[in-house]
Amino acid sequence: MRYARTQAHHHRADRGMEAATMPAEQTPMLIACGILRDEILALLAQGRIRAATHFLSSRLHRDPRQLGKALAAAMKFFSRKFGRRIVVVYGDACLGFDGEMGRLVENYGLTKIKAVNCIDCLLGGRLLEIDPDHRYFFLNRAFLQFGRNSLFNNDPATIREQFRMLAAIVPIDSMGALDAHWDEIQRISEMTGLPLRELIEVGLEGVEKMLAEAITRLPTSGPPS
């Protein structure tokens, strides 16, 4: 029996349309996690946002120290061209749970999205509403790819131990692509011992909302002269 579907509805931010028509000299730079690459590129292709982009490898999530170094290097490099018109598309918890990400971005005088993590960005900031007790493992296509070489590449006992504190797997689909991965999702459910909850179809609206809101907080000035 295939999973049921629900839809997460979001209103497209008017500010997103403003960003799409801004002058070229005000175009922002997005420094983003590769987990969100497909969604951001789709928004750009559809003209729903306008920005330059730089994606860091999702594999950096395995080592917060290396992620911090790579992100700092990217912020320093792109600040030369874009000044402070840079949005860091990472969540508050991506470097740890003690405000590390916020402090790093603030040290460079830049702006980040208001999200807990990449999943919260896909959900348009609704993660704590949907999962206030942090009991769900949210699974999208990018996390499937990431997990093949890390989370789900251990022996069964280790995998079950890693997931023993969670209550369920919640598939989320932003690109209409999870149907092709249903067999793999079922295998992950069996490996982890976690039941599948109904799939949430989020579309691109969650990511669009997060990006549009952050872009409105950018300074209007371009790169330093």
Short mmCIF file of the C-alpha atoms (twelve columns), coordinates in Angstrom:
data_MODEL
# 
_entry.id   MODEL 
# 
loop_
_atom_site.group_PDB 
_atom_site.id 
_atom_site.type_symbol 
_atom_site.label_atom_id 
_atom_site.label_alt_id 
_atom_site.label_comp_id 
_atom_site.label_asym_id 
_atom_site.label_seq_id 
_atom_site.Cartn_x 
_atom_site.Cartn_y 
_atom_site.Cartn_z 
_atom_site.pdbx_PDB_model_num 
ATOM 1   C CA . MET A 1   0.000  0.000  0.000   1 
ATOM 2   C CA . ARG A 2   1.478  3.332  -1.035  1 
ATOM 3   C CA . TYR A 3   1.654  6.256  1.343   1 
ATOM 4   C CA . ALA A 4   -1.100 8.818  1.530   1 
ATOM 5   C CA . ARG A 5   -0.488 12.402 0.493   1 
ATOM 6   C CA . THR A 6   -1.119 15.725 2.077   1 
ATOM 7   C CA . GLN A 7   -0.291 19.148 0.752   1 
ATOM 8   C CA . ALA A 8   1.358  21.996 2.600   1 
ATOM 9   C CA . HIS A 9   -0.062 25.233 1.249   1 
ATOM 10  C CA . HIS A 10  1.903  28.454 1.295   1 
ATOM 11  C CA . HIS A 11  1.122  31.899 -0.073  1 
ATOM 12  C CA . ARG A 12  3.777  33.082 -2.476  1 
ATOM 13  C CA . ALA A 13  5.447  36.126 -0.988  1 
ATOM 14  C CA . ASP A 14  4.929  39.356 -2.946  1 
ATOM 15  C CA . ARG A 15  8.494  40.199 -2.080  1 
ATOM 16  C CA . GLY A 16  9.634  37.249 -4.176  1 
ATOM 17  C CA . MET A 17  8.245  38.923 -7.279  1 
ATOM 18  C CA . GLU A 18  10.011 42.149 -6.357  1 
ATOM 19  C CA . ALA A 19  13.279 40.247 -6.116  1 
ATOM 20  C CA . ALA A 20  12.712 38.771 -9.550  1 
ATOM 21  C CA . THR A 21  12.540 42.226 -11.152 1 
ATOM 22  C CA . MET A 22  15.311 44.030 -9.249  1 
ATOM 23  C CA . PRO A 23  18.086 45.824 -11.180 1 
ATOM 24  C CA . ALA A 24  21.052 43.663 -12.143 1 
ATOM 25  C CA . GLU A 25  23.442 45.610 -9.882  1 
ATOM 26  C CA . GLN A 26  21.277 44.669 -6.891  1 
ATOM 27  C CA . THR A 27  21.149 40.947 -7.664  1 
ATOM 28  C CA . PRO A 28  21.954 39.035 -4.459  1 
ATOM 29  C CA . MET A 29  24.190 36.020 -4.006  1 
ATOM 30  C CA . LEU A 30  22.855 32.849 -2.389  1 
ATOM 31  C CA . ILE A 31  25.427 30.665 -0.639  1 
ATOM 32  C CA . ALA A 32  23.446 27.494 -0.120  1 
ATOM 33  C CA . CYS A 33  23.607 23.891 0.979   1 
ATOM 34  C CA . GLY A 34  23.581 21.418 -1.896  1 
ATOM 35  C CA . ILE A 35  20.575 19.745 -0.232  1 
ATOM 36  C CA . LEU A 36  18.473 22.627 -1.644  1 
ATOM 37  C CA . ARG A 37  20.173 22.856 -5.030  1 
ATOM 38  C CA . ASP A 38  17.316 21.426 -7.120  1 
ATOM 39  C CA . GLU A 39  14.686 23.633 -5.509  1 
ATOM 40  C CA . ILE A 40  16.707 26.842 -5.825  1 
ATOM 41  C CA . LEU A 41  17.631 26.164 -9.447  1 
ATOM 42  C CA . ALA A 42  13.969 25.435 -10.238 1 
ATOM 43  C CA . LEU A 43  12.913 28.764 -8.686  1 
ATOM 44  C CA . LEU A 44  15.542 30.564 -10.747 1 
ATOM 45  C CA . ALA A 45  14.476 28.794 -13.950 1 
ATOM 46  C CA . GLN A 46  10.848 29.772 -13.323 1 
ATOM 47  C CA . GLY A 47  11.782 33.398 -12.657 1 
ATOM 48  C CA . ARG A 48  10.376 33.285 -9.135  1 
ATOM 49  C CA . ILE A 49  13.628 34.553 -7.649  1 
ATOM 50  C CA . ARG A 50  16.629 36.274 -9.171  1 
ATOM 51  C CA . ALA A 51  20.049 35.651 -7.694  1 
ATOM 52  C CA . ALA A 52  23.536 34.375 -8.285  1 
ATOM 53  C CA . THR A 53  24.219 31.057 -6.586  1 
ATOM 54  C CA . HIS A 54  27.016 29.065 -5.021  1 
ATOM 55  C CA . PHE A 55  26.318 25.613 -3.571  1 
ATOM 56  C CA . LEU A 56  28.429 23.825 -0.987  1 
ATOM 57  C CA . SER A 57  28.516 20.033 -0.927  1 
ATOM 58  C CA . SER A 58  25.880 18.365 1.229   1 
ATOM 59  C CA . ARG A 59  28.636 15.976 2.365   1 
ATOM 60  C CA . LEU A 60  30.034 18.785 4.519   1 
ATOM 61  C CA . HIS A 61  27.183 18.089 6.965   1 
ATOM 62  C CA . ARG A 62  29.173 15.064 8.128   1 
ATOM 63  C CA . ASP A 63  31.803 17.374 9.642   1 
ATOM 64  C CA . PRO A 64  30.536 20.669 11.109  1 
ATOM 65  C CA . ARG A 65  34.091 21.964 11.460  1 
ATOM 66  C CA . GLN A 66  34.792 21.511 7.757   1 
ATOM 67  C CA . LEU A 67  31.394 22.983 6.897   1 
ATOM 68  C CA . GLY A 68  32.206 26.057 8.971   1 
ATOM 69  C CA . LYS A 69  35.555 26.488 7.214   1 
ATOM 70  C CA . ALA A 70  34.054 26.073 3.745   1 
ATOM 71  C CA . LEU A 71  31.213 28.458 4.504   1 
ATOM 72  C CA . ALA A 72  33.567 31.078 5.945   1 
ATOM 73  C CA . ALA A 73  35.776 30.855 2.855   1 
ATOM 74  C CA . ALA A 74  32.762 31.257 0.557   1 
ATOM 75  C CA . MET A 75  31.422 34.258 2.481   1 
ATOM 76  C CA . LYS A 76  34.836 35.948 2.411   1 
ATOM 77  C CA . PHE A 77  35.303 35.296 -1.316  1 
ATOM 78  C CA . PHE A 78  31.876 36.406 -2.527  1 
ATOM 79  C CA . SER A 79  31.799 39.457 -0.268  1 
ATOM 80  C CA . ARG A 80  34.405 40.991 -2.577  1 
ATOM 81  C CA . LYS A 81  31.861 41.165 -5.401  1 
ATOM 82  C CA . PHE A 82  28.491 41.255 -3.658  1 
ATOM 83  C CA . GLY A 83  29.386 43.112 -0.481  1 
ATOM 84  C CA . ARG A 84  26.690 42.433 2.090   1 
ATOM 85  C CA . ARG A 85  24.061 41.418 -0.494  1 
ATOM 86  C CA . ILE A 86  24.547 37.750 0.340   1 
ATOM 87  C CA . VAL A 87  21.987 35.330 1.767   1 
ATOM 88  C CA . VAL A 88  23.377 32.295 3.575   1 
ATOM 89  C CA . VAL A 89  20.935 29.440 2.957   1 
ATOM 90  C CA . TYR A 90  21.732 27.297 5.987   1 
ATOM 91  C CA . GLY A 91  19.715 26.624 9.109   1 
ATOM 92  C CA . ASP A 92  20.421 27.729 12.658  1 
ATOM 93  C CA . ALA A 93  21.385 24.187 13.701  1 
ATOM 94  C CA . CYS A 94  23.622 23.251 10.757  1 
ATOM 95  C CA . LEU A 95  26.839 23.934 12.724  1 
ATOM 96  C CA . GLY A 96  25.536 22.898 16.143  1 
ATOM 97  C CA . PHE A 97  22.893 23.768 18.692  1 
ATOM 98  C CA . ASP A 98  24.565 26.688 20.463  1 
ATOM 99  C CA . GLY A 99  24.120 29.466 17.897  1 
ATOM 100 C CA . GLU A 100 27.289 28.657 15.957  1 
ATOM 101 C CA . MET A 101 25.762 29.335 12.534  1 
ATOM 102 C CA . GLY A 102 24.249 32.655 13.540  1 
ATOM 103 C CA . ARG A 103 27.530 33.876 15.026  1 
ATOM 104 C CA . LEU A 104 29.533 32.843 11.961  1 
ATOM 105 C CA . VAL A 105 27.231 34.662 9.554   1 
ATOM 106 C CA . GLU A 106 27.071 37.699 11.841  1 
ATOM 107 C CA . ASN A 107 30.878 37.848 11.942  1 
ATOM 108 C CA . TYR A 108 30.813 38.559 8.193   1 
ATOM 109 C CA . GLY A 109 27.941 41.025 8.484   1 
ATOM 110 C CA . LEU A 110 25.734 38.905 6.248   1 
ATOM 111 C CA . THR A 111 22.135 37.665 6.252   1 
ATOM 112 C CA . LYS A 112 20.828 34.114 6.673   1 
ATOM 113 C CA . ILE A 113 17.453 32.529 6.203   1 
ATOM 114 C CA . LYS A 114 15.210 32.155 9.251   1 
ATOM 115 C CA . ALA A 115 15.110 28.362 9.412   1 
ATOM 116 C CA . VAL A 116 16.190 25.657 11.838  1 
ATOM 117 C CA . ASN A 117 17.698 23.470 9.106   1 
ATOM 118 C CA . CYS A 118 17.283 22.574 5.433   1 
ATOM 119 C CA . ILE A 119 14.063 20.667 6.087   1 
ATOM 120 C CA . ASP A 120 12.598 23.697 7.845   1 
ATOM 121 C CA . CYS A 121 13.441 25.727 4.744   1 
ATOM 122 C CA . LEU A 122 11.550 23.244 2.545   1 
ATOM 123 C CA . LEU A 123 8.608  23.473 4.944   1 
ATOM 124 C CA . GLY A 124 8.596  27.268 4.827   1 
ATOM 125 C CA . GLY A 125 9.511  27.609 8.508   1 
ATOM 126 C CA . ARG A 126 6.851  25.185 9.783   1 
ATOM 127 C CA . LEU A 127 9.145  22.466 11.163  1 
ATOM 128 C CA . LEU A 128 8.479  23.184 14.847  1 
ATOM 129 C CA . GLU A 129 4.746  23.377 14.143  1 
ATOM 130 C CA . ILE A 130 4.753  19.969 12.455  1 
ATOM 131 C CA . ASP A 131 7.304  18.282 14.727  1 
ATOM 132 C CA . PRO A 132 7.512  20.189 18.045  1 
ATOM 133 C CA . ASP A 133 9.063  17.231 19.881  1 
ATOM 134 C CA . HIS A 134 11.701 16.458 17.201  1 
ATOM 135 C CA . ARG A 135 10.479 12.871 16.770  1 
ATOM 136 C CA . TYR A 136 10.280 12.657 12.973  1 
ATOM 137 C CA . PHE A 137 12.915 11.871 10.378  1 
ATOM 138 C CA . PHE A 138 12.046 13.964 7.330   1 
ATOM 139 C CA . LEU A 139 13.129 12.397 4.069   1 
ATOM 140 C CA . ASN A 140 13.329 14.166 0.707   1 
ATOM 141 C CA . ARG A 141 15.126 13.205 -2.496  1 
ATOM 142 C CA . ALA A 142 18.354 14.988 -1.569  1 
ATOM 143 C CA . PHE A 143 18.474 13.279 1.834   1 
ATOM 144 C CA . LEU A 144 17.985 9.942  0.100   1 
ATOM 145 C CA . GLN A 145 21.077 10.637 -1.993  1 
ATOM 146 C CA . PHE A 146 23.030 11.874 1.028   1 
ATOM 147 C CA . GLY A 147 22.048 8.883  3.144   1 
ATOM 148 C CA . ARG A 148 23.124 6.238  0.642   1 
ATOM 149 C CA . ASN A 149 26.779 6.867  1.456   1 
ATOM 150 C CA . SER A 150 26.406 7.661  5.141   1 
ATOM 151 C CA . LEU A 151 23.309 7.107  7.295   1 
ATOM 152 C CA . PHE A 152 22.001 4.026  5.506   1 
ATOM 153 C CA . ASN A 153 25.354 2.445  4.719   1 
ATOM 154 C CA . ASN A 154 25.897 0.788  8.098   1 
ATOM 155 C CA . ASP A 155 24.950 -2.610 9.477   1 
ATOM 156 C CA . PRO A 156 21.269 -3.032 10.460  1 
ATOM 157 C CA . ALA A 157 21.909 -2.947 14.215  1 
ATOM 158 C CA . THR A 158 23.820 0.337  13.949  1 
ATOM 159 C CA . ILE A 159 21.127 1.899  11.775  1 
ATOM 160 C CA . ARG A 160 18.359 0.968  14.222  1 
ATOM 161 C CA . GLU A 161 20.389 2.320  17.125  1 
ATOM 162 C CA . GLN A 162 20.904 5.643  15.308  1 
ATOM 163 C CA . PHE A 163 17.163 6.055  14.789  1 
ATOM 164 C CA . ARG A 164 15.833 4.519  18.016  1 
ATOM 165 C CA . MET A 165 14.791 7.864  19.548  1 
ATOM 166 C CA . LEU A 166 12.582 8.792  16.573  1 
ATOM 167 C CA . ALA A 167 8.937  7.899  16.042  1 
ATOM 168 C CA . ALA A 168 8.404  7.891  12.273  1 
ATOM 169 C CA . ILE A 169 9.668  8.784  8.814   1 
ATOM 170 C CA . VAL A 170 7.906  11.669 7.078   1 
ATOM 171 C CA . PRO A 171 8.593  11.858 3.321   1 
ATOM 172 C CA . ILE A 172 8.456  15.389 1.903   1 
ATOM 173 C CA . ASP A 173 8.297  16.139 -1.807  1 
ATOM 174 C CA . SER A 174 9.167  19.520 -3.273  1 
ATOM 175 C CA . MET A 175 9.862  18.468 -6.866  1 
ATOM 176 C CA . GLY A 176 7.188  15.835 -7.526  1 
ATOM 177 C CA . ALA A 177 9.915  13.210 -7.706  1 
ATOM 178 C CA . LEU A 178 9.519  10.867 -4.725  1 
ATOM 179 C CA . ASP A 179 7.246  8.352  -6.448  1 
ATOM 180 C CA . ALA A 180 10.284 7.040  -8.316  1 
ATOM 181 C CA . HIS A 181 12.015 6.341  -4.982  1 
ATOM 182 C CA . TRP A 182 9.156  4.606  -3.172  1 
ATOM 183 C CA . ASP A 183 10.876 1.201  -2.994  1 
ATOM 184 C CA . GLU A 184 13.962 2.796  -1.470  1 
ATOM 185 C CA . ILE A 185 11.858 4.702  1.067   1 
ATOM 186 C CA . GLN A 186 10.182 1.448  2.108   1 
ATOM 187 C CA . ARG A 187 13.593 -0.205 2.564   1 
ATOM 188 C CA . ILE A 188 14.701 2.675  4.785   1 
ATOM 189 C CA . SER A 189 11.552 2.251  6.859   1 
ATOM 190 C CA . GLU A 190 12.371 -1.434 7.296   1 
ATOM 191 C CA . MET A 191 16.057 -0.767 8.076   1 
ATOM 192 C CA . THR A 192 15.319 1.863  10.706  1 
ATOM 193 C CA . GLY A 193 12.239 0.171  12.138  1 
ATOM 194 C CA . LEU A 194 10.341 3.452  11.766  1 
ATOM 195 C CA . PRO A 195 6.828  3.543  10.292  1 
ATOM 196 C CA . LEU A 196 6.041  5.811  7.367   1 
ATOM 197 C CA . ARG A 197 3.776  8.786  7.913   1 
ATOM 198 C CA . GLU A 198 1.845  10.396 5.085   1 
ATOM 199 C CA . LEU A 199 3.871  12.234 2.496   1 
ATOM 200 C CA . ILE A 200 3.809  16.038 2.582   1 
ATOM 201 C CA . GLU A 201 3.868  17.727 -0.802  1 
ATOM 202 C CA . VAL A 202 5.502  21.090 -0.159  1 
ATOM 203 C CA . GLY A 203 6.233  22.254 -3.694  1 
ATOM 204 C CA . LEU A 204 8.700  25.113 -4.050  1 
ATOM 205 C CA . GLU A 205 6.718  27.612 -2.015  1 
ATOM 206 C CA . GLY A 206 8.498  26.925 1.267   1 
ATOM 207 C CA . VAL A 207 11.970 27.591 -0.121  1 
ATOM 208 C CA . GLU A 208 10.669 30.569 -2.084  1 
ATOM 209 C CA . LYS A 209 9.154  32.063 1.071   1 
ATOM 210 C CA . MET A 210 12.391 31.679 3.032   1 
ATOM 211 C CA . LEU A 211 14.553 33.185 0.285   1 
ATOM 212 C CA . ALA A 212 12.190 36.060 -0.489  1 
ATOM 213 C CA . GLU A 213 11.991 37.045 3.178   1 
ATOM 214 C CA . ALA A 214 15.774 36.991 3.579   1 
ATOM 215 C CA . ILE A 215 16.278 39.030 0.399   1 
ATOM 216 C CA . THR A 216 14.026 41.772 1.788   1 
ATOM 217 C CA . ARG A 217 16.445 42.118 4.729   1 
ATOM 218 C CA . LEU A 218 19.495 42.720 2.526   1 
ATOM 219 C CA . PRO A 219 21.041 46.181 2.313   1 
ATOM 220 C CA . THR A 220 20.344 48.001 -0.951  1 
ATOM 221 C CA . SER A 221 23.977 48.828 -1.611  1 
ATOM 222 C CA . GLY A 222 26.049 46.590 -3.838  1 
ATOM 223 C CA . PRO A 223 29.708 45.565 -3.466  1 
ATOM 224 C CA . PRO A 224 32.174 47.870 -1.806  1 
ATOM 225 C CA . SER A 225 33.823 50.348 -4.184  1 
# 
